[in-house]
């Protein structure tokens, strides 16, 4: 999936700056994913780590998802009128990529 032969545009600095800005704009009080990650903290990663994250995100958008991003835990929340409703908890990377 990731290799030294990845297309050069993915390693450009502009997308890395944009990714850093998007990560900073994520809500700090959003619920944690099953991996206990907080997206705004990812904005503090060094540029090389953000380049890798950018490649992973591009691969996910192309349908090549790392297995670590796939698990979904299902929890049940009680309803006021009785009964329960399911809620899916995913990894933060998957939530970030699919949030649109």
Order of alpha helices (4+ residues) and beta strands (2+ residues): alpha-alpha-alpha-beta-beta-alpha
